[in-house]
């Protein structure tokens, strides 16, 4: 039997279509597995760092974003008194003590020209005097405003889209030296308000309970809201690394007698 000359071409195109379909199926399966894994991580992350009652506990600063549509609360026991933990909280910020999280995050929030690419490992007395209304910088041109400063008890940081626009003046843009490529234009920024609260409670035996709460209200379109679970994973990763970093520093400082 002799095959028509078109038969090899038909077989080639059939094979190509089959490969393409298999790739699409494989990509779909991979995407489905990634989404499922992300949702599984999200579900497991909900239980990390939550001591009984802390999720429902009213905290200072809750009223600043009373209509929050996203809330993350985490807590951890620190083997040091609140006054010792407070020293690390009050010096946080860009160009100050850093944020005590993953080194990659600290580098992103540290001065470009700084020799210190990670957070401080000691108390910096020059940054101990923080007052309500002061800026806790995330970059050279601005950052959060400290709305609540209650020594040894509570620190609440606040940020909204109006503040970001105000801080992004030409003067501040020049001060920062450069703008990140691909950054959203100010006009495209959705309205938002957020608070980041750090609350210290005294525990028996000279220990502390550090509670962090992130509250946010952001005007997102329906497609953007589908990404909220994955944004929440990023917030969780930041809070977890930071809380463990604060715990380690405060406990090491206490054990060394500093």
Residue frames as qw, qx, qy, qz and C-alpha x, y, z in Angstrom:
[[0.000, 0.889, 0.458, 0.000, 0.00, 0.00, 0.00],
 [0.430, 0.226, -0.005, 0.874, 1.40, 3.37, -0.98],
 [0.139, -0.703, -0.461, 0.523, 0.55, 6.35, 1.21],
 [0.312, 0.878, 0.228, 0.282, -0.41, 9.58, -0.47],
 [0.488, 0.347, -0.229, 0.767, 2.31, 12.24, -0.32],
 [0.273, -0.638, 0.045, -0.718, 0.09, 14.27, 2.03],
 [0.819, -0.419, -0.389, -0.040, 0.02, 11.51, 4.65],
 [0.633, -0.063, -0.365, 0.680, 3.37, 12.43, 6.32],
 [0.007, 0.345, -0.062, 0.937, 2.27, 16.06, 6.53],
 [0.625, -0.499, -0.283, -0.529, -1.02, 15.05, 8.09],
 [0.819, -0.298, -0.419, 0.256, 0.79, 12.89, 10.63],
 [0.434, 0.134, -0.265, 0.851, 3.17, 15.73, 11.44],
 [0.244, -0.418, -0.032, -0.874, 0.35, 18.20, 11.99],
 [0.768, -0.440, -0.383, -0.264, -1.59, 15.63, 14.03],
 [0.736, -0.161, -0.413, 0.511, 1.48, 15.05, 16.24],
 [0.197, 0.260, -0.160, 0.932, 2.01, 18.78, 16.61],
 [0.488, -0.486, -0.186, -0.701, -1.60, 19.32, 17.65],
 [0.827, -0.362, -0.429, 0.026, -1.32, 16.45, 20.13],
 [0.576, -0.002, -0.354, 0.737, 1.85, 17.92, 21.66],
 [0.069, -0.367, 0.035, -0.927, 0.24, 21.35, 21.92],
 [0.668, -0.481, -0.297, -0.483, -2.84, 19.88, 23.58],
 [0.807, -0.257, -0.434, 0.308, -0.69, 17.91, 26.01],
 [0.364, 0.153, -0.265, 0.880, 1.26, 21.06, 26.87],
 [0.341, -0.450, -0.095, -0.820, -1.97, 22.95, 27.48],
 [0.806, -0.421, -0.374, -0.183, -3.23, 20.12, 29.67],
 [0.714, -0.090, -0.399, 0.568, 0.09, 19.98, 31.53],
 [0.126, 0.282, -0.159, 0.938, 0.08, 23.75, 32.07],
 [0.548, -0.479, -0.219, -0.650, -3.51, 23.63, 33.24],
 [0.839, -0.337, -0.416, 0.099, -2.72, 20.84, 35.69],
 [0.551, 0.049, -0.326, 0.766, 0.36, 22.71, 36.93],
 [0.128, -0.397, 0.024, -0.909, -1.64, 25.92, 37.36],
 [0.710, -0.468, -0.316, -0.420, -4.37, 24.02, 39.20],
 [0.800, -0.228, -0.418, 0.365, -1.82, 22.39, 41.50],
 [0.326, 0.206, -0.235, 0.892, -0.17, 25.76, 42.20],
 [0.384, -0.463, -0.090, -0.794, -3.52, 27.33, 43.08],
 [0.824, -0.399, -0.373, -0.153, -4.45, 24.37, 45.27],
 [0.697, -0.067, -0.391, 0.598, -1.07, 24.51, 47.01],
 [0.083, 0.339, -0.133, 0.928, -1.42, 28.24, 47.55],
 [0.591, -0.483, -0.181, -0.620, -4.87, 27.79, 49.05],
 [0.851, -0.281, -0.417, 0.150, -3.55, 24.96, 51.25],
 [0.487, 0.097, -0.328, 0.803, -0.73, 27.22, 52.48],
 [0.213, -0.443, -0.024, -0.870, -3.24, 29.98, 53.06],
 [0.756, -0.464, -0.310, -0.343, -5.41, 27.70, 55.16],
 [0.807, -0.209, -0.377, 0.403, -2.49, 26.40, 57.21],
 [0.321, 0.293, -0.202, 0.878, -1.12, 29.92, 57.67],
 [0.412, -0.629, -0.201, -0.628, -4.34, 30.98, 59.39],
 [0.822, -0.520, -0.232, -0.021, -3.46, 28.90, 62.43],
 [0.686, 0.113, -0.278, 0.663, 0.18, 30.01, 62.79],
 [0.244, 0.101, -0.268, 0.927, 0.90, 32.48, 65.55],
 [0.439, -0.483, -0.221, -0.725, -2.62, 32.77, 66.90],
 [0.124, -0.004, -0.825, 0.551, -2.93, 32.44, 70.65],
 [0.112, -0.570, -0.813, -0.017, -6.44, 31.89, 72.07],
 [0.076, -0.836, -0.442, 0.317, -8.62, 35.00, 71.89],
 [0.309, -0.432, 0.204, 0.823, -6.13, 37.21, 70.05],
 [0.167, 0.283, 0.656, 0.679, -7.98, 37.26, 66.71],
 [0.193, -0.741, -0.570, -0.297, -11.11, 38.72, 68.37],
 [0.459, -0.546, -0.314, 0.627, -9.32, 40.93, 70.88],
 [0.198, 0.959, 0.155, 0.133, -9.93, 44.69, 70.33],
 [0.700, -0.139, 0.001, 0.701, -6.59, 46.42, 69.82],
 [0.068, -0.742, -0.009, 0.667, -5.45, 50.05, 69.75],
 [0.016, 0.399, -0.540, -0.741, -5.82, 51.49, 66.26],
 [0.282, 0.322, 0.893, 0.137, -8.66, 49.20, 65.16],
 [0.226, 0.785, 0.449, -0.361, -10.89, 52.26, 64.76],
 [0.055, -0.599, 0.367, 0.710, -8.53, 53.88, 62.24],
 [0.332, 0.141, -0.727, -0.584, -9.73, 51.38, 59.62],
 [0.505, 0.015, 0.634, -0.586, -13.02, 50.37, 61.18],
 [0.807, 0.405, 0.112, -0.414, -14.43, 49.12, 57.87],
 [0.108, -0.524, 0.801, 0.269, -11.45, 46.86, 57.07],
 [0.887, 0.244, -0.097, -0.381, -12.15, 44.24, 54.43],
 [0.829, 0.228, -0.463, 0.216, -8.95, 42.35, 55.20],
 [0.452, -0.762, 0.357, -0.298, -7.54, 41.64, 58.68],
 [0.793, 0.178, -0.536, 0.229, -4.51, 39.56, 59.64],
 [0.482, -0.754, 0.302, -0.330, -3.71, 38.97, 63.33],
 [0.801, 0.163, -0.517, 0.255, -0.67, 37.06, 64.63],
 [0.459, -0.800, 0.261, -0.287, 0.81, 36.69, 68.10],
 [0.766, 0.238, -0.513, 0.306, 3.86, 35.18, 69.72],
 [0.671, -0.736, -0.043, 0.081, 5.29, 34.74, 73.22],
 [0.462, 0.671, -0.372, 0.445, 8.65, 36.43, 73.81],
 [0.770, -0.405, -0.360, 0.338, 10.84, 35.44, 76.74],
 [0.332, 0.075, -0.149, 0.928, 11.47, 39.08, 77.66],
 [0.027, 0.619, 0.553, -0.557, 9.39, 41.80, 79.35],
 [0.378, 0.824, 0.409, 0.104, 7.41, 44.34, 77.26],
 [0.111, -0.940, 0.165, 0.278, 9.92, 47.11, 77.98],
 [0.463, -0.399, 0.654, 0.445, 12.70, 45.02, 76.41],
 [0.492, 0.415, 0.697, 0.316, 10.65, 44.22, 73.30],
 [0.167, 0.931, 0.275, -0.174, 9.53, 47.83, 72.92],
 [0.272, -0.713, 0.372, 0.528, 13.11, 48.98, 72.33],
 [0.375, -0.018, 0.768, 0.519, 13.19, 46.94, 69.12],
 [0.271, 0.698, 0.656, 0.094, 9.78, 48.14, 67.95],
 [0.024, -0.922, -0.157, 0.354, 10.41, 51.83, 68.43],
 [0.202, -0.633, 0.477, 0.575, 13.54, 51.87, 66.25],
 [0.632, 0.324, 0.672, 0.212, 11.97, 50.13, 63.24],
 [0.385, 0.869, 0.135, -0.280, 12.15, 51.68, 59.80],
 [0.739, 0.544, 0.055, 0.393, 14.21, 52.41, 56.71],
 [0.320, 0.652, -0.282, 0.627, 17.58, 53.89, 57.64],
 [0.511, -0.613, 0.343, -0.496, 16.84, 53.06, 61.28],
 [0.499, -0.353, 0.774, -0.167, 16.73, 49.58, 62.79],
 [0.213, 0.106, -0.867, -0.437, 15.16, 47.88, 59.77],
 [0.715, -0.141, -0.123, -0.674, 12.17, 45.54, 59.92],
 [0.423, -0.366, 0.784, -0.269, 13.70, 42.35, 61.39],
 [0.883, 0.260, 0.221, -0.323, 12.31, 40.10, 58.68],
 [0.885, 0.206, 0.274, 0.313, 13.80, 38.11, 55.84],
 [0.435, -0.441, 0.243, 0.746, 17.07, 39.61, 54.67],
 [0.273, 0.336, 0.598, 0.675, 15.68, 40.11, 51.16],
 [0.125, -0.852, -0.478, -0.173, 12.90, 42.27, 52.61],
 [0.451, -0.750, -0.048, 0.481, 15.34, 44.21, 54.75],
 [0.443, -0.105, 0.414, 0.788, 17.48, 44.95, 51.70],
 [0.115, 0.599, 0.586, 0.534, 14.43, 46.26, 49.89],
 [0.290, -0.896, -0.285, -0.181, 13.67, 48.57, 52.82],
 [0.633, -0.549, 0.025, 0.545, 17.21, 49.66, 53.64],
 [0.138, 0.883, -0.199, -0.401, 19.20, 52.62, 52.29],
 [0.861, 0.496, -0.076, 0.077, 20.84, 51.70, 49.00],
 [0.386, 0.704, -0.451, 0.390, 24.17, 53.13, 50.11],
 [0.624, -0.631, 0.336, -0.316, 24.03, 51.58, 53.56],
 [0.231, 0.441, -0.864, 0.070, 26.72, 49.11, 54.55],
 [0.344, 0.009, 0.834, -0.433, 24.11, 47.39, 56.67],
 [0.387, 0.016, -0.651, -0.653, 21.95, 45.27, 54.37],
 [0.495, -0.387, -0.776, -0.061, 20.02, 43.63, 57.18],
 [0.424, -0.812, -0.196, -0.350, 18.25, 44.79, 60.33],
 [0.049, -0.694, 0.529, -0.486, 20.04, 46.00, 63.43],
 [0.753, -0.142, -0.630, 0.127, 21.24, 43.41, 65.91],
 [0.377, -0.206, -0.509, 0.746, 21.54, 45.91, 68.74],
 [0.051, -0.859, -0.469, 0.202, 19.54, 48.71, 70.31],
 [0.388, 0.368, 0.146, 0.832, 20.09, 52.09, 68.63],
 [0.195, -0.560, -0.516, 0.619, 19.46, 54.77, 71.30],
 [0.023, -0.211, 0.195, 0.958, 19.30, 57.57, 68.71],
 [0.352, -0.182, -0.613, -0.684, 15.99, 56.18, 67.43],
 [0.209, -0.289, -0.868, 0.346, 14.33, 55.59, 70.80],
 [0.116, 0.396, 0.348, -0.842, 12.34, 58.85, 70.85],
 [0.038, -0.276, -0.742, -0.610, 9.32, 58.12, 68.67],
 [0.223, 0.289, 0.445, -0.818, 6.18, 60.26, 69.03],
 [0.435, 0.592, 0.675, -0.065, 2.69, 60.14, 67.57],
 [0.340, 0.906, 0.055, -0.248, 2.76, 61.94, 64.22],
 [0.216, -0.637, 0.635, 0.381, 6.35, 60.93, 63.41],
 [0.775, 0.452, -0.318, -0.306, 7.12, 59.17, 60.15],
 [0.701, -0.313, 0.632, 0.104, 8.39, 55.59, 60.33],
 [0.363, 0.630, -0.428, -0.536, 10.09, 55.49, 56.93],
 [0.889, 0.157, 0.430, 0.021, 9.82, 52.73, 54.37],
 [0.672, 0.432, 0.202, 0.566, 12.01, 54.68, 51.93],
 [0.393, -0.089, -0.115, 0.908, 13.90, 57.96, 51.81],
 [0.107, -0.300, -0.279, -0.906, 10.87, 59.93, 50.71],
 [0.567, -0.311, 0.100, -0.756, 8.37, 58.83, 53.35],
 [0.288, -0.002, -0.951, 0.112, 6.54, 55.93, 54.93],
 [0.408, -0.593, -0.693, -0.039, 4.01, 55.15, 57.65],
 [0.149, -0.594, 0.232, -0.755, 2.87, 57.72, 60.18],
 [0.286, -0.116, -0.849, 0.429, 2.88, 56.62, 63.82],
 [0.388, -0.547, -0.337, -0.661, -0.71, 57.15, 64.94],
 [0.756, -0.622, -0.041, -0.201, -0.49, 55.47, 68.36],
 [0.518, 0.413, -0.590, 0.462, 2.68, 55.46, 70.47],
 [0.684, -0.642, 0.087, -0.335, 2.16, 54.09, 73.97],
 [0.187, 0.607, -0.750, 0.186, 5.59, 53.08, 75.36],
 [0.111, -0.194, 0.945, -0.241, 5.87, 49.41, 76.30],
 [0.509, 0.306, 0.654, -0.468, 2.25, 48.86, 75.18],
 [0.608, 0.589, 0.532, 0.019, 1.25, 49.78, 71.64],
 [0.092, -0.448, 0.401, 0.794, 2.60, 51.14, 68.37],
 [0.575, 0.568, 0.586, -0.062, 0.19, 51.63, 65.45],
 [0.196, -0.288, 0.457, 0.818, 1.41, 52.65, 62.00],
 [0.493, 0.653, 0.480, -0.316, -0.92, 54.09, 59.36],
 [0.161, -0.244, 0.556, 0.778, -0.76, 54.60, 55.60],
 [0.547, 0.601, 0.527, -0.251, -3.25, 55.52, 52.85],
 [0.623, 0.453, 0.411, 0.488, -3.20, 56.36, 49.16],
 [0.061, 0.977, 0.092, 0.180, -3.39, 60.12, 49.80],
 [0.520, -0.759, 0.325, 0.220, -0.21, 59.92, 51.91],
 [0.742, 0.007, 0.492, 0.455, 1.56, 57.95, 49.19],
 [0.426, 0.746, 0.319, 0.401, 0.65, 60.58, 46.59],
 [0.184, -0.979, 0.058, -0.065, 1.74, 63.40, 48.88],
 [0.641, -0.573, 0.416, 0.297, 5.06, 61.70, 49.64],
 [0.694, 0.217, 0.504, 0.466, 5.64, 61.11, 45.92],
 [0.167, 0.951, 0.038, -0.256, 6.23, 64.81, 45.22],
 [0.677, 0.662, -0.203, 0.248, 9.00, 65.77, 42.75],
 [0.124, -0.780, 0.516, -0.333, 11.18, 66.76, 45.72],
 [0.739, -0.340, 0.548, -0.195, 10.84, 63.36, 47.34],
 [0.918, 0.378, 0.108, 0.040, 11.32, 61.58, 44.02],
 [0.435, 0.759, -0.383, 0.298, 14.64, 63.39, 43.59],
 [0.393, -0.649, 0.560, -0.332, 15.58, 62.60, 47.19],
 [0.906, -0.090, 0.394, -0.123, 15.01, 58.92, 46.63],
 [0.263, -0.514, 0.665, 0.474, 17.38, 59.08, 43.68],
 [0.206, 0.095, -0.800, -0.555, 15.28, 56.91, 41.38],
 [0.732, 0.019, 0.227, -0.642, 11.85, 55.38, 40.90],
 [0.517, -0.095, 0.849, 0.056, 11.40, 51.64, 40.63],
 [0.233, 0.149, -0.665, -0.694, 10.74, 50.46, 37.09],
 [0.350, -0.279, -0.840, -0.307, 7.22, 49.32, 36.44],
 [0.023, -0.275, -0.650, 0.708, 5.82, 51.11, 39.49],
 [0.116, 0.696, 0.698, 0.121, 2.14, 51.95, 39.18],
 [0.091, 0.430, 0.094, 0.893, 1.33, 55.53, 38.21],
 [0.066, 0.087, 0.583, -0.805, -0.18, 57.52, 41.07],
 [0.528, 0.084, -0.111, -0.838, -3.39, 57.93, 39.10],
 [0.677, 0.023, -0.676, -0.289, -3.78, 54.15, 38.87],
 [0.149, 0.110, -0.831, 0.525, -3.43, 53.56, 42.61],
 [0.438, -0.548, -0.639, -0.316, -6.68, 52.29, 44.13],
 [0.336, -0.669, 0.226, -0.623, -7.92, 54.10, 47.24],
 [0.765, -0.168, -0.598, 0.170, -6.75, 52.30, 50.37],
 [0.324, -0.740, 0.349, -0.475, -6.23, 52.71, 54.10],
 [0.850, -0.047, -0.510, 0.127, -4.21, 50.37, 56.28],
 [0.399, -0.779, 0.374, -0.305, -2.87, 50.04, 59.80],
 [0.743, 0.181, -0.600, 0.237, -0.10, 47.89, 61.17],
 [0.528, -0.728, 0.159, -0.407, -0.42, 47.48, 64.94],
 [0.574, 0.197, -0.699, 0.378, 2.15, 46.12, 67.39],
 [0.581, -0.636, 0.038, -0.506, 0.72, 45.46, 70.85],
 [0.383, 0.276, -0.788, 0.395, 2.59, 44.19, 73.91],
 [0.729, -0.537, -0.118, -0.407, 0.89, 42.40, 76.80],
 [0.114, -0.564, 0.743, -0.341, 2.67, 41.37, 79.98],
 [0.859, -0.075, -0.465, -0.199, 2.73, 37.64, 80.63],
 [0.765, -0.620, 0.167, -0.047, 3.68, 35.76, 83.83],
 [0.872, -0.175, 0.212, 0.405, 7.36, 35.03, 84.41],
 [0.198, -0.670, 0.270, 0.663, 8.69, 38.26, 82.88],
 [0.394, 0.174, 0.738, 0.520, 7.46, 37.33, 79.40],
 [0.280, 0.402, -0.033, -0.871, 5.55, 39.26, 76.73],
 [0.539, 0.465, 0.697, 0.092, 2.83, 38.52, 74.25],
 [0.012, -0.372, 0.328, 0.868, 3.51, 40.39, 71.01],
 [0.497, 0.569, 0.649, -0.088, 0.40, 40.81, 68.85],
 [0.063, -0.245, 0.412, 0.876, 0.62, 42.16, 65.32],
 [0.437, 0.590, 0.655, -0.180, -2.48, 43.13, 63.38],
 [0.116, -0.101, 0.483, 0.862, -2.73, 44.28, 59.79],
 [0.340, 0.631, 0.615, -0.329, -6.02, 45.97, 58.82],
 [0.129, -0.167, 0.480, 0.851, -6.76, 47.18, 55.30],
 [0.498, 0.650, 0.491, -0.298, -9.57, 48.60, 53.24],
 [0.163, -0.332, 0.557, 0.743, -8.79, 48.75, 49.52],
 [0.636, 0.526, 0.173, -0.538, -11.12, 49.53, 46.62],
 [0.211, -0.274, 0.845, 0.407, -10.36, 46.62, 44.30],
 [0.650, 0.220, -0.328, -0.649, -12.22, 45.46, 41.23],
 [0.935, -0.095, 0.179, -0.290, -13.64, 41.93, 41.16],
 [0.868, 0.368, -0.285, 0.173, -10.73, 40.40, 39.16],
 [0.202, 0.620, -0.540, 0.532, -8.20, 41.99, 41.52],
 [0.628, -0.459, 0.368, -0.510, -9.98, 40.57, 44.55],
 [0.983, 0.069, -0.157, -0.068, -9.28, 37.06, 43.33],
 [0.618, 0.438, -0.459, 0.465, -5.63, 37.71, 44.14],
 [0.401, -0.725, 0.245, -0.504, -6.32, 38.65, 47.78],
 [0.941, -0.333, 0.060, -0.015, -5.61, 35.13, 49.16],
 [0.825, 0.236, -0.087, 0.507, -2.15, 35.24, 47.60],
 [0.084, 0.718, -0.196, 0.662, -1.53, 38.78, 48.83],
 [0.701, -0.625, 0.114, -0.324, -2.52, 37.52, 52.28],
 [0.955, -0.066, -0.061, 0.283, 0.17, 34.84, 52.02],
 [0.499, 0.512, -0.168, 0.678, 2.72, 37.59, 51.39],
 [0.322, -0.719, 0.164, -0.593, 1.50, 39.56, 54.41],
 [0.911, -0.403, 0.019, -0.088, 1.67, 36.40, 56.51],
 [0.851, 0.179, -0.140, 0.474, 5.25, 35.68, 55.37],
 [0.192, 0.641, -0.196, 0.717, 6.28, 39.24, 56.26],
 [0.557, -0.650, 0.139, -0.497, 4.62, 39.19, 59.69],
 [0.969, -0.233, -0.059, 0.057, 5.92, 35.71, 60.56],
 [0.732, 0.288, -0.195, 0.586, 9.53, 36.50, 59.65],
 [0.007, 0.665, -0.188, 0.723, 9.38, 39.82, 61.47],
 [0.710, -0.590, 0.064, -0.379, 7.87, 38.42, 64.67],
 [0.956, -0.121, -0.084, 0.255, 10.44, 35.64, 64.81],
 [0.531, 0.474, -0.176, 0.680, 13.16, 38.23, 64.20],
 [0.275, -0.697, 0.172, -0.640, 11.94, 40.44, 67.05],
 [0.892, -0.426, -0.011, -0.148, 11.58, 37.44, 69.37],
 [0.879, 0.108, -0.162, 0.436, 15.14, 36.26, 68.65],
 [0.308, 0.565, -0.200, 0.739, 16.67, 39.69, 69.17],
 [0.463, -0.664, 0.126, -0.573, 14.80, 40.48, 72.38],
 [0.939, -0.342, -0.016, -0.039, 15.55, 37.07, 73.90],
 [0.791, 0.233, -0.179, 0.537, 19.22, 37.13, 72.93],
 [0.084, 0.653, -0.205, 0.724, 19.63, 40.64, 74.33],
 [0.675, -0.600, 0.088, -0.421, 18.04, 39.50, 77.60],
 [0.973, -0.163, -0.065, 0.153, 20.22, 36.42, 77.90],
 [0.653, 0.349, -0.173, 0.650, 23.38, 38.45, 77.27],
 [0.419, -0.591, -0.393, 0.567, 22.38, 40.98, 79.92],
 [0.220, 0.201, 0.226, 0.928, 22.24, 43.96, 77.53]]
